[in-house]
């Protein structure tokens, strides 16, 4: 097994970092790695916003409802960015209606996700730690306002990283057989039976966010998560639409 795969198989989310800056040369390299990521039809319809202002980090932590974010050495927000190519076409004298369609939106969304994962792989190869911030979508409009995002852009995911100041144990994952199928989707006759061993494993895992109590069984976590109703997240498409994208939803 090579070095890269070893690192990927040991991936852990890190939420506490040393009070140590990431060197400029290292940052430049990481952003070049993101920049070289595969992109749908080479349109590169995403951008990255590095958050360095302390007040903005604090506001971001409030939106995400995760106080520790304000102390992260580095935060990068990946966004759908169709605005740039729309402007290029407009400056070429074209006002093309398809620039707003959902195909362009999902191209940018996918490009940004791929770039973020590429960057994570590079960061971890340098013995630094990372954590994804899906919580930026707790209030997408607040993120749009905070980052002053123009039309035809939309936040995708945040990434915090730096030199780790904690060593969490490896979090269990369900068996790959429940996620890997051949030729067609495979339904399980009884999912609770299929994840029985995984439920037991999860009960023995202690998350560093609550070191005194092991996590519940995965099946209980599923129910707990699906019980949560976040009005703002459930209306994400309204913000996508207000950012100028044409949803074209048909009844």
C-alpha positions in Angstrom: 0.0 0.0 0.0 1.4 3.4 -0.9 1.7 6.5 1.2 -1.3 8.3 -0.4 -3.7 5.5 0.2 -2.4 5.0 3.8 -3.2 8.6 4.5 -6.7 8.4 2.9 -7.6 5.3 4.9 -6.6 7.1 8.1 -8.7 10.3 7.4 -10.1 11.9 10.6 -11.9 15.2 11.1 -9.8 17.6 13.2 -11.5 20.4 15.1 -8.8 21.7 17.3 -5.6 23.1 15.8 -2.3 24.4 17.1 -1.8 28.1 17.3 0.5 27.9 14.3 0.3 29.6 11.0 0.3 27.6 7.8 3.3 28.7 5.8 2.6 30.9 2.7 4.6 28.5 0.4 2.4 25.6 1.7 -0.8 27.6 1.1 0.3 28.5 -2.4 0.9 24.8 -3.2 -2.4 23.8 -1.8 -4.3 26.3 -3.8 -2.4 25.2 -6.9 -3.5 21.6 -6.2 -7.1 22.7 -6.0 -6.6 24.7 -9.2 -5.4 21.6 -11.0 -8.4 19.5 -10.1 -10.5 18.0 -12.9 -13.2 20.3 -14.1 -16.4 19.7 -16.1 -15.7 20.6 -19.7 -12.8 22.6 -18.4 -15.1 25.5 -17.4 -13.7 25.7 -13.8 -17.1 27.0 -12.5 -16.1 27.3 -8.9 -14.1 29.6 -6.7 -12.5 29.6 -3.3 -12.7 32.3 -0.6 -10.1 32.2 2.1 -11.3 33.7 5.4 -8.6 35.5 7.2 -10.5 38.3 9.1 -11.1 37.4 12.7 -14.5 39.1 12.8 -15.6 37.1 9.8 -14.4 33.9 11.4 -16.5 34.7 14.4 -19.6 35.5 12.3 -19.0 32.3 10.4 -18.9 30.3 13.6 -22.2 31.8 14.7 -23.9 30.9 11.4 -22.5 27.4 11.6 -23.3 27.2 15.3 -19.8 25.8 15.9 -17.9 28.1 18.2 -14.5 26.4 17.6 -14.5 27.6 14.0 -13.5 31.1 15.0 -10.1 29.7 16.1 -9.3 27.8 13.0 -5.9 28.8 11.4 -7.3 28.5 7.9 -10.8 28.5 6.5 -11.6 28.2 2.8 -15.2 28.4 1.5 -15.8 26.7 -1.9 -18.5 28.3 -4.0 -20.3 27.6 -7.3 -19.1 30.4 -9.6 -21.0 30.7 -12.8 -20.7 34.5 -12.5 -17.2 34.6 -13.9 -18.0 32.7 -17.1 -21.2 34.7 -17.5 -19.3 37.9 -17.4 -16.8 36.6 -19.9 -19.6 35.8 -22.3 -21.3 39.2 -21.7 -18.0 41.0 -22.4 -17.8 39.1 -25.6 -21.2 40.6 -26.5 -23.3 37.6 -25.7 -26.3 37.4 -23.3 -26.8 33.7 -23.3 -29.9 32.4 -21.3 -28.4 29.0 -20.6 -25.8 30.5 -18.3 -28.4 30.4 -15.6 -29.5 26.8 -16.0 -29.1 24.0 -13.4 -26.7 22.2 -15.6 -24.2 25.0 -15.1 -25.0 25.1 -11.4 -24.3 21.5 -10.8 -21.2 21.6 -12.9 -19.9 24.3 -10.6 -21.1 22.4 -7.5 -19.3 19.3 -8.6 -16.2 21.1 -9.6 -16.0 22.8 -6.1 -16.5 19.5 -4.3 -13.8 17.7 -6.3 -11.4 20.6 -5.7 -12.1 20.6 -1.9 -11.4 16.8 -1.7 -8.2 17.2 -3.7 -7.1 19.9 -1.3 -7.9 17.7 1.7 -5.7 14.9 0.3 -2.9 17.3 -0.2 -3.3 18.9 3.3 -3.3 15.5 5.0 -0.2 14.4 3.0 1.6 17.2 4.8 0.6 15.9 8.2 -1.9 18.6 8.7 -5.6 18.1 9.7 -8.8 19.1 8.1 -12.5 19.3 8.7 -15.3 19.9 6.3 -17.9 22.6 7.2 -21.2 21.5 5.7 -22.7 23.7 8.4 -22.2 26.8 6.2 -25.5 25.8 4.6 -27.3 26.1 7.9 -28.2 29.6 6.6 -27.1 29.9 3.0 -28.4 33.4 2.6 -26.4 34.6 5.6 -23.3 33.1 3.9 -24.2 34.8 0.7 -24.4 38.1 2.5 -21.3 37.6 4.6 -19.1 36.8 1.5 -20.9 39.4 -0.7 -21.6 36.7 -3.3 -22.8 38.1 -6.6 -25.5 36.5 -8.8 -24.8 33.1 -10.3 -22.7 32.0 -7.3 -23.6 29.8 -4.3 -21.8 28.4 -1.3 -20.9 24.7 -1.4 -18.8 23.7 1.6 -16.2 25.1 4.0 -12.9 23.6 4.8 -11.0 24.2 8.0 -7.4 23.1 8.3 -4.1 23.6 10.1 -1.6 21.7 12.3 -3.7 19.3 14.5 -3.8 19.7 18.3 -5.9 16.5 18.9 -5.7 12.9 18.0 -9.2 11.4 17.6 -9.6 7.7 17.1 -10.6 6.5 13.7 -14.4 6.7 13.4 -16.1 3.5 12.3 -17.7 3.2 8.8 -20.4 0.8 7.7 -19.2 -2.1 5.6 -18.4 -1.1 2.0 -20.8 -3.9 0.8 -23.7 -1.7 1.8 -22.4 1.1 -0.5 -20.9 -0.9 -3.4 -23.1 -2.5 -5.9 -22.5 -4.1 -9.3 -24.5 -3.1 -12.3 -27.7 -2.1 -10.4 -28.8 -0.9 -7.0 -29.0 -3.6 -4.4 -31.7 -3.3 -1.7 -31.2 -5.0 1.6 -34.0 -7.2 3.0 -33.4 -5.9 6.5 -31.1 -2.9 7.0 -31.1 -3.1 10.7 -29.8 -6.7 10.5 -27.3 -5.6 7.9 -25.8 -2.9 10.1 -26.0 -4.8 13.4 -22.3 -5.1 13.8 -21.8 -1.5 12.8 -24.3 -0.4 15.4 -22.1 -2.2 18.0 -18.9 -0.6 16.7 -20.4 2.8 16.9 -21.4 2.4 20.5 -17.8 2.0 21.4 -16.6 5.2 19.7 -16.0 8.3 21.7 -16.2 11.5 19.7 -13.9 14.2 21.0 -16.8 16.7 21.0 -18.2 14.7 23.9 -15.5 12.6 25.4 -17.5 11.3 28.3 -20.2 9.5 26.3 -19.9 7.1 23.4 -22.0 7.7 20.4 -25.4 6.1 20.0 -25.8 3.2 17.6 -25.8 4.4 13.9 -29.4 3.4 13.5 -30.4 5.7 16.4 -28.3 8.5 14.9 -30.1 8.1 11.6 -33.5 8.6 13.4 -32.2 11.6 15.4 -30.8 13.3 12.3 -34.0 12.7 10.2 -36.0 14.2 13.1 -34.2 17.5 12.8 -36.0 20.1 10.8 -33.9 23.0 9.6 -36.2 25.5 7.8 -33.4 27.3 6.1 -31.6 24.2 4.8 -34.9 22.8 3.6 -35.4 25.9 1.5 -31.9 25.9 -0.1 -33.4 26.1 -3.6 -35.0 29.5 -2.8 -31.6 30.9 -2.2 -30.2 29.2 -5.3 -33.1 30.9 -7.3 -32.5 34.3 -5.6 -28.9 34.0 -6.8 -30.1 34.1 -10.3 -30.2 30.4 -11.3 -33.2 29.1 -13.3 -34.5 26.0 -11.5 -37.0 25.1 -14.3 -39.0 22.9 -12.0 -41.9 21.2 -13.6 -45.0 19.8 -11.9 
